[in-house]
Amino acid sequence: MFLSQKRRFAEILVIKRLLRNSKKELNSEKFYDPLDIESSDLSKYEEICNVMPVRTENNKVNIICTKYLRYLKNCEALNNGSFTYDVSTLLNYWLYDKLINIYGNNDELDIRLGFGRFQYVWEYQKFFPKKKPYYEKCKPDLDMVNHKDWKNRKELYDYCVNYEYMASTCPYFDDACTKHCEYINGKSKLYKHFESVCPPKGSDSPEFYDKCKKYDPNIVLNALKCHEKLKLKEIMTQGLRPETTQIGTKVGQSVLGVAPVLLTAAPLYRYTPIGSWVRNLGGINQNSITNTGGEEMEGFLGNTQESGDMSYGDSGNYIWYQTM
């Protein structure tokens, strides 16, 4: 009993080590992310990967091969029942996607040769004990993923793997739930695609389609109250935009409204009795200005009236500024 618990603990540590560097949130992303990590330990798998080279793009395929072998080393820990989804399906879609990125969708021969390389290293007796039950789940299987609509199938399976996590977090985290609702809503077209190619008696359906049908957005969006959350976000987004524009308009109008007043006031202050009157209110002697050296200079407005009626006083010596 103690040994089994110790082994279980060691497996958990392996899983945590594989996933700890991932900043992803969804289950499928957490699975793919560690597979893509570059690390120095990949070099120890190069010799095995070079045993059976492919005919083109060998170096690129080797990179995938070494990452696959690194995953294979931890295959038992990743297939011990800790996950509620089939890890082998995710793995094969990852392998297929990588080969497609190298060879393109139409190069079926090289893609098959690439999978043949992965199957060869999977069977490499000197490296791994392939007869253990968990090892079968890490076997490359081209037939599992080689379909014309493989991208749609991969997207569907990724979504199904991710749904349980999203559903479990929605009741407790509103912001995260709104983001998940947008993700779920985006799969509506995907389900319409499979509804058209997977009639009740049709055979051209993914093996996992029946399990994924219960996660149809038309069903789960209501269950998670997504319509209310998405509508609220839309209202808030639309409500903020006009308000921000209105504030900017008001500020701009205020500045433009003040500008003529300032332009008018400056000459009045300098060249008319208004300036003299304002200075008198502030106790400023308009007849002299003290410079930085302490010397008094005759004021530019020395002959202006110091006080009196601003409107009806003697205006013969004043220069009036009139706006156009």
matplotlib code that plots the C-alpha trace (Angstrom):
import matplotlib.pyplot as plt

x = [0.0, 2.8, 4.6, 1.5, 0.9, 4.5, 4.3, 1.1, 2.8, 5.7, 3.3, 1.6, 5.0, 5.8, 2.5, 3.0, 6.5, 5.1, 2.4, 4.0, 5.5, 2.2, 0.4, -2.6, -6.0, -7.9, -7.2, -6.3, -3.9, -2.3, -1.7, -0.2, 1.9, 4.4, 4.8, 6.1, 8.6, 12.2, 14.6, 18.2, 17.1, 15.7, 19.2, 19.3, 16.5, 18.2, 20.0, 16.9, 15.0, 17.9, 17.7, 15.0, 15.2, 12.3, 13.0, 12.4, 12.5, 14.3, 15.6, 12.1, 10.6, 13.4, 12.4, 8.9, 10.3, 12.4, 9.5, 7.3, 9.9, 10.1, 6.4, 6.5, 8.9, 6.1, 3.3, 2.3, 1.9, -0.3, -2.5, -3.2, -6.8, -6.2, -7.8, -11.4, -10.5, -8.5, -5.0, -4.1, -6.5, -4.9, -1.5, -2.3, -3.9, -0.7, 1.5, -0.7, -0.9, 2.9, 3.4, 0.8, 2.6, 5.8, 4.4, 1.0, -2.4, -1.9, 1.4, -0.2, 2.9, 5.3, 2.8, 2.4, 6.2, 6.4, 3.9, 5.9, 8.9, 6.9, 5.6, 9.1, 10.4, 7.3, 8.3, 12.0, 12.4, 15.7, 14.2, 10.7, 8.7, 5.9, 3.9, 2.7, -1.1, -0.6, 2.0, -0.7, -2.4, 0.7, 0.9, 0.9, -2.3, -2.7, -6.1, -7.4, -6.8, -6.4, -9.6, -10.4, -12.1, -9.4, -9.2, -12.8, -12.5, -9.5, -11.4, -14.4, -12.4, -10.4, -13.7, -15.2, -12.0, -12.2, -15.9, -16.0, -13.4, -15.3, -18.6, -17.0, -15.5, -18.5, -20.5, -17.7, -15.8, -18.0, -15.3, -13.8, -17.3, -18.0, -14.8, -15.7, -19.2, -17.6, -15.5, -18.5, -20.6, -17.9, -18.4, -21.9, -20.8, -18.6, -21.7, -23.7, -20.9, -21.1, -24.9, -24.7, -22.1, -23.3, -26.9, -28.5, -27.6, -24.4, -21.0, -18.8, -18.7, -15.9, -15.9, -16.2, -19.1, -21.9, -20.1, -19.7, -23.3, -24.3, -21.9, -23.7, -23.7, -27.5, -27.8, -25.1, -25.3, -28.6, -27.4, -24.5, -26.7, -24.3, -26.9, -27.4, -23.6, -22.9, -25.8, -24.5, -21.0, -22.4, -24.5, -21.5, -19.3, -21.8, -22.6, -19.0, -18.1, -20.6, -19.9, -16.2, -16.8, -19.2, -16.7, -14.0, -16.4, -17.4, -13.7, -12.9, -15.8, -14.9, -11.4, -12.6, -15.1, -12.5, -9.9, -11.6, -12.0, -8.3, -7.3, -9.5, -8.4, -4.7, -4.7, -7.3, -5.1, -2.0, -3.4, -6.6, -7.8, -9.0, -5.4, -4.8, -8.0, -7.1, -3.6, -5.1, -7.4, -4.4, -2.2, 0.2, 1.9, 1.5, 3.9, 7.0, 8.3, 11.3, 13.8, 16.0, 18.7, 16.5, 16.3, 12.9, 11.9, 9.2, 6.1, 4.8, 1.5, 2.8, 0.4, -2.7, -5.4, -5.0, -8.7, -12.0, -15.0, -13.9, -16.7, -17.0, -13.6, -11.3, -10.3, -8.2, -4.9, -6.2, -5.7, -8.8, -8.7, -11.7, -12.3, -13.1]
y = [0.0, 2.4, 1.7, 2.3, 5.6, 6.6, 5.8, 7.7, 10.7, 10.5, 10.4, 13.5, 15.3, 14.3, 15.7, 18.9, 19.2, 18.9, 21.4, 23.9, 26.1, 26.5, 29.8, 28.5, 28.0, 25.5, 21.8, 21.2, 24.2, 22.9, 19.6, 21.1, 23.8, 21.4, 19.4, 22.6, 23.5, 23.7, 22.2, 20.9, 17.3, 16.9, 16.2, 12.8, 11.6, 12.7, 9.4, 7.4, 9.8, 9.7, 5.9, 6.2, 9.5, 10.8, 11.7, 15.5, 18.1, 15.6, 18.2, 19.7, 16.3, 15.4, 18.3, 16.9, 13.4, 14.4, 16.2, 13.2, 10.9, 13.3, 13.0, 9.2, 8.9, 10.4, 8.5, 6.4, 9.5, 11.1, 8.1, 6.8, 7.9, 11.3, 12.9, 12.7, 12.9, 10.7, 12.0, 9.9, 11.8, 15.1, 13.7, 12.5, 15.7, 17.5, 15.2, 15.6, 19.4, 19.6, 17.5, 19.5, 22.7, 21.2, 19.5, 21.1, 19.5, 17.9, 16.0, 12.8, 10.6, 12.6, 12.9, 9.1, 8.8, 11.2, 9.1, 6.0, 7.6, 8.2, 4.7, 3.3, 5.2, 4.1, 0.5, 1.0, -1.9, -0.7, 2.5, 1.8, -1.2, -1.0, -3.9, -2.0, -1.1, 2.6, 2.6, 1.8, 5.1, 7.0, 5.2, 7.4, 6.5, 8.3, 6.8, 8.6, 12.0, 11.6, 13.2, 16.1, 18.0, 17.2, 20.8, 20.9, 17.6, 18.8, 22.0, 20.0, 17.7, 20.5, 22.3, 19.1, 18.7, 22.3, 22.5, 20.8, 23.2, 26.2, 25.0, 24.5, 28.0, 30.0, 30.0, 31.6, 33.9, 36.3, 37.8, 34.4, 33.1, 35.9, 35.1, 31.4, 32.2, 34.0, 31.0, 28.7, 30.9, 30.9, 27.1, 27.4, 27.2, 24.2, 22.3, 23.3, 21.7, 18.4, 18.4, 18.5, 15.7, 13.5, 12.6, 10.2, 7.2, 8.7, 7.1, 10.1, 11.2, 11.5, 8.8, 11.4, 13.3, 11.7, 12.6, 16.2, 16.7, 17.5, 20.5, 22.1, 25.9, 26.0, 23.9, 25.0, 28.8, 28.8, 26.5, 28.9, 32.0, 33.2, 35.2, 37.5, 37.9, 38.6, 41.0, 42.9, 43.1, 44.5, 47.1, 48.2, 48.4, 50.4, 52.6, 53.6, 54.7, 57.6, 58.9, 59.0, 60.8, 63.2, 64.1, 64.7, 66.9, 69.0, 69.5, 70.6, 73.0, 74.5, 75.2, 76.7, 78.8, 80.3, 81.0, 84.1, 85.6, 85.1, 86.6, 89.6, 90.1, 90.2, 93.4, 95.0, 94.4, 96.0, 98.8, 100.1, 101.4, 97.9, 96.9, 99.9, 99.3, 95.6, 96.5, 99.1, 96.5, 94.3, 97.1, 97.2, 100.4, 100.7, 103.7, 101.7, 98.2, 97.0, 95.0, 92.2, 94.7, 96.7, 99.7, 101.3, 101.7, 104.0, 102.0, 101.4, 102.6, 105.5, 108.1, 106.0, 107.0, 105.4, 105.4, 106.7, 105.7, 103.0, 103.7, 107.4, 108.8, 110.8, 108.3, 110.5, 108.9, 105.3, 102.8, 100.6, 97.1, 96.0, 92.4, 91.6]
z = [0.0, 0.9, -2.3, -4.4, -2.6, -3.1, -6.8, -7.1, -5.5, -7.9, -10.9, -9.6, -9.4, -12.9, -14.1, -12.2, -13.7, -17.2, -16.6, -14.3, -17.0, -18.8, -18.2, -20.2, -18.5, -20.6, -20.4, -24.1, -24.0, -20.8, -22.6, -25.8, -24.1, -22.4, -25.6, -27.3, -24.6, -25.7, -23.2, -23.1, -22.4, -25.9, -27.2, -25.6, -27.9, -31.1, -31.7, -31.6, -33.9, -36.4, -36.8, -39.5, -41.3, -43.5, -47.1, -46.7, -43.9, -41.7, -39.2, -38.7, -38.2, -35.8, -33.5, -33.3, -32.7, -29.8, -28.1, -28.7, -27.0, -24.1, -23.7, -24.2, -21.2, -19.0, -20.7, -17.7, -15.5, -18.2, -18.7, -15.2, -15.1, -13.6, -16.7, -17.7, -21.4, -23.8, -23.9, -26.9, -29.1, -28.1, -28.7, -32.2, -33.1, -31.9, -34.0, -37.1, -36.8, -36.5, -39.7, -41.6, -40.7, -42.3, -45.3, -46.0, -46.2, -49.6, -49.0, -47.7, -48.5, -46.3, -43.5, -43.5, -43.5, -40.6, -38.6, -39.6, -37.9, -34.7, -34.7, -35.1, -32.1, -30.2, -30.9, -30.0, -27.5, -26.0, -24.9, -23.7, -22.5, -25.0, -23.6, -20.6, -21.0, -20.6, -23.4, -25.9, -25.2, -26.4, -29.7, -32.9, -34.8, -38.2, -38.8, -35.7, -37.2, -41.0, -42.1, -44.6, -41.8, -39.2, -38.1, -37.2, -35.4, -33.4, -32.5, -31.4, -29.3, -27.7, -26.9, -25.3, -23.2, -22.1, -21.3, -17.9, -16.6, -17.9, -16.4, -13.0, -12.8, -14.1, -10.9, -9.0, -11.4, -13.4, -15.5, -16.4, -17.1, -19.5, -21.4, -21.4, -22.7, -25.6, -26.3, -26.1, -28.3, -30.9, -31.4, -32.7, -36.3, -35.5, -34.2, -37.3, -39.4, -37.6, -37.6, -41.4, -41.7, -38.8, -39.4, -36.9, -39.1, -40.7, -40.4, -41.1, -37.5, -35.0, -32.4, -29.7, -31.4, -29.3, -26.1, -27.3, -28.3, -24.8, -24.9, -27.9, -27.4, -27.9, -24.8, -22.5, -23.1, -21.3, -18.6, -17.8, -18.2, -20.9, -22.8, -19.8, -19.3, -23.0, -23.2, -20.1, -21.6, -24.9, -23.1, -21.0, -24.0, -26.0, -23.0, -22.4, -26.0, -26.4, -22.9, -23.5, -26.8, -25.2, -22.5, -25.0, -27.0, -24.0, -23.0, -26.5, -26.7, -23.3, -24.5, -27.7, -25.9, -23.5, -26.2, -27.7, -24.2, -23.5, -26.8, -26.2, -22.6, -23.3, -25.4, -23.1, -20.1, -21.8, -23.9, -22.2, -18.9, -18.0, -17.4, -15.2, -13.3, -12.7, -11.5, -9.2, -7.7, -7.1, -5.6, -8.5, -9.4, -13.2, -13.5, -12.8, -13.2, -11.2, -13.2, -12.0, -11.0, -8.8, -11.2, -11.9, -15.5, -16.7, -17.3, -20.8, -19.5, -17.5, -19.1, -18.6, -16.2, -12.8, -11.8, -13.0, -15.0, -17.4, -19.8, -19.9, -18.9, -21.1, -23.8, -25.9, -24.8, -24.9, -27.6, -27.8, -29.1, -31.1, -32.1, -35.7]

ax = plt.figure().add_subplot(projection="3d")
ax.plot(x, y, z, "-o")
ax.set_aspect("equal")
plt.show()
